[in-house]
Amino acid sequence: MVLTGVFVLLCACSLGFGMGRARLCAVDATQTLVVDADTGGLRLQALTISLMTLLLGLQLVLGWHNPPLPSGGSRPDLTLLGAGILAIGFIINDGCYLGSVSFLGQGRIQYAFTLIGIYLAERLSGPRLLMISGNETLAAQMSVPVLAGVAGGLAFLVWLILGRSAKGTLGPRAKGVVIACLSATLIYLILPGWNYGAAIAGLARLGPFALGLKQLAGVALFLGAIVASLAAGQWRFEPPGLVSSIRCLSGGFIMQTGGQMVPGGTDTWLFWTIPGGGLHGLMAYAVVTPILLAWFWAWRHLMRSRRKGA
């Protein structure tokens, strides 16, 4: 049991390291696409989905065991509503679940307030009080789910197509994706569908000192992201300001509120739900991405209009 715990913690640290290297934030990816016409961020997200589909599928093909994969989530209408709320939370937070890991790992301490917001959202759960929260159901699979195969194939196609317009080399970040995907796959052998948002939710429900393996893995995840930033020379301590702290606190609260309805967030969708064949993750991703693109498109045109007016 002790060896299993140590193995999970090492994998979580490795996952955080890979996330820190890959920088998979959906907010950053869509912003660079709109502002800089750079598809690199979205291309890496597509690579993550396709590689995770391959790795989860290999478990089935090699007959290691029958992994429990996501077979259902919330109702479609609640998934769509939750995804819209998540997008608003991402915009306010200026980073998604994945981005919060990378940014906090770089020393931007205001993103610690995002974690506090997630905690408070679980303590004061509006969706649960209204009985509209979603719960991901798991079912052991004997073969690759059709939706997972389709999503993985399409993601790989997107990776190839977007490569024509990507700017600069993605080599180091792609290596981070590989490290993160391998680490996540190993974690899911023991803790199916684990993510740090759920680990914080466990603290909120059981008490702030209820540190189990899932919570300790969450700590290891952020330590791995810090190590990645230190190794790349990107760690810079940035003390939180009042405005940025309030923004991240409220952004984290709104993010987790939407995540309770979907359920999950970008880290769950890319590494688990979509590669595992969960329709709710694919639906949510398909809602969040256009909203983020529209937001940055509108913001860019607003800034251009102001500069012309000046």
N, C-alpha and C positions, 0 to 999 in steps of 0.2 A: 504493500500500500504506500509506504514511504517512497519507494523507488518510482511508483506511478506518479506521485505528486511532484517529485523532482523533475521527472520527464516532462510533465505538463508545463511546469514553470519555465524550464529551459526552452520549450517550444514556444511559449507565449513571449518570452524575451526575444527569441529569434523572429517571431511574427512582428513584434514592434520594430525590430531592426529593419526588417524588410519594408514595412509600411513607411518608416522614416526615409528610407532610400527611394522608394517608389513615388511618394508624394501623390497619392491617389485622390485627393480632395475633389469632390464633384463641383464645388463652388469655384475653385481655382481652375479646373479643367474647362468649365464653360466660359469663365471670364477670359481666359487666354484665347479661346476660340473666337469669341466676339471681338475682343479688343485687338488681339495680335494676329488673328487668322491662323492660329497654331492649333492643330488637332492632336498634338502630342498627349495631352492629359486624357482626352477621351479615348485615344488609341490604347493607352495603358489600361484603362478600365475594361476595354473590350478584351485585351490580352488576359487580364485577371479572370474574367468570366470563362473564357475558353479554356484556360489552363486548369482552373478548378474543376470544370466539367470533365476534362480528361482525367484528372487525378481521382476524382470521386468515381468515375466510370471504371478506372483500372481496378479499384477495390472489388467491384462487382465481377469484372472479367476474370480477375485472378482468383476469385473465390475466397478472399481473405475472411470476410464475414458478410452478413447481410446488413449493411449500414442503414440506420434509421434516417430517412431523408424527409424534408418538409413535404407533406402531402396536402396541406391546407392551412389557411390562416383565417382572417376575418371575412365578413361578407364583402362582395365587390364594391358596394356603395361606400362602406366604411373604409375600405382600402384606398379608394380614390380620395375621400375626404381627408384621411390621415396623411396621404402623400402630399396633398396641398398644404396642410399645416406644417408638415416636415419641411417643405420648400421654403415657407416663410421663416421657419426657425433657422434654416441654413443661411438665409440671406441676412437675418439679424445677427446671427453668430459670426458671420463672415467665414464660415467653414462648416463642413458636414462632420459626421462622426469620424471619418477617416482623417479629415483635415485637422480636427482637434487634437488627434494623437500626434500628428507630424508637427503642428505648431507649438504645442506644449513641449514636445521633445526638443524643439529648437530654442527653448528658453523664454517663449512668449507666455508669461505667467498668467495673463488675463484668461487664458483658456482653462485654467484650473476652475474658474467660476462657471465654465460650461458644465463641468462635472458636478458642481454644486447644484446647478439648475436641473440637471438630470435627476439628481437625488431628490430635490424638492418636488419635481413633477411626479415622482413615484410616491412620495409621502402624501401628496395632495392630488391624487389621480382623478382628474375630471372624467375621463372615459370610463373608469371603473365605477365611479359613483353613478354615472348615467347608464351603466351596463351596456356600453358600446365598445368596450375594449376587445381586442382580438388576441387569440392564443394560437400559436403555431402548433399544429399537430404533426407528429412524426410517425412514419410507417416504414418497417423494414422492407427493403427492395431486393428483388432477385435479379433485376436487369436495369439498365439505364432508362429512366423515365423519358418518354417521348419529348416532353417539353424541355427537359434538360438537354437532350441531344440537339434539338432545334436551336435552343438559345445558345449553346456552345458553338454550334456551326455558324450561326449568324454573327456571333461575336468575333469569331476568327476571320470571317469575311470582312467585317467592319475594320478589324485590325489591319488587314491587307489594303483595303481601299483607302483608309485614312493615312496610310503610310506615304501616299503620293504628295500630301500637302503638309506633313509634319515638318516642323522646323528644328534643325539641330539634331544631334544624336540622342537617342533614348537608351543607349547601352547601359549605363549605370542604373538608371531607374528601372529598366526592364529586368536587370539582375535582382533588384529589390523585389519586383513582382514575383519572380521565381522563388526567392527565399521565403516570401510571405505565404505563397500558395502551398509550398511544401510544408511549412510550419503549421499552417491552418489545417491542412489535411491530417497531419499527425495528431493535432489537438482534438479534432472531431472524432478520431477513433475512440477517444475516452470521454470527451464532453461534446456530444453532437450539438451543433448550432451555437456554441459558446461565443459570447461577445462581451465587451467591457460594459456596454449599456445594461445588459442583463445582470452583470456582476454588481453594478451600482444599485440596480433595482433590488437585488437580494439584500443589500445592506439597509436599504430604506424599509424593507418589510420586516426584516429580522432584528434590526438594531445596528447602530454604527460600529459595534465591536464584534459583529458576527462574521469574523474573517474565516471563510472556508477556502477551499481550493480555488473556486471560481473567482473569488475576490483577490486572492493572492496572485492569481494569473493576470488579473487586470493591472496590478501593480507592476508585475514583471513586463507586461506589454509596454507600459510607458517608460520603464527603465531601458528597454531595448531601443525605443525611439530616441532616447537621450544619447545612448551609445552611438547610434547611427549618425546623429548630428555632430557629436564630438569627433568621430572618426573622419567625417567629411569636412570638418572645420566650419560647420554652420551653426554651432551653438553660441548664442549670444543672449545673455540675461537681459530680459526686458521687463522691468517692473510694471505692474498693472496700473493704468490710470482709472479714474472714477468712471468716465464714460465707457471705456472699453470693458471694464469689469461689469457694469450694468448691462451692456449689450450682450456679453457672453452669458451672463446669468440668465437673462430673459430668453436668449436664443436657445440655450440648453434646455430650459423649461419647456419652451414651445416645441422644440425638436422631439423631446421624449414624450410629450403629450400626443403628437402625431404618431410617433413610433409605437405607442400603446395600441393604436387602432389598426396599424398595417398588418402585423407587427414587424418591428425591426427598423434598421436604418441602412445607410449606404454600405457600412462594413458588412452587415449581415447579408444584404442583397448580393454584393459582388462575390463574397467568399463562401456563401452558404445557400441562400434561398434560390437564386436564379440557377446556379450550377446544379442544385439539387432537384430542380423541377418544380419549385414553388411558384404558382401563378401569381400569388399576391406580391411577391418581390418584383416580378417582371412588370406587373401593372404599376406598382409604385414608382419604379425606376422610369417607366415611360411617361409618368405624369411629372415627376420632379425635374427631369432634364429640360423639357421644353419651357417650364416655368422659369428656371434659372437662366436659360438662353434669352427668353423674352425680357427678363429683368435687366440683364446686362446690355442688351440691345437698346432698351429704352433709356437706360442710364447713359450710355455712350452718346446717343443722339441728344439727350438733354444737355450734356456737357458741351457738345459741339454748338448747340444753339446759344448757350450762354457765352461761349467764347466769341461767336459771331456778333452777338449783341453788344459785347464789350468793345 
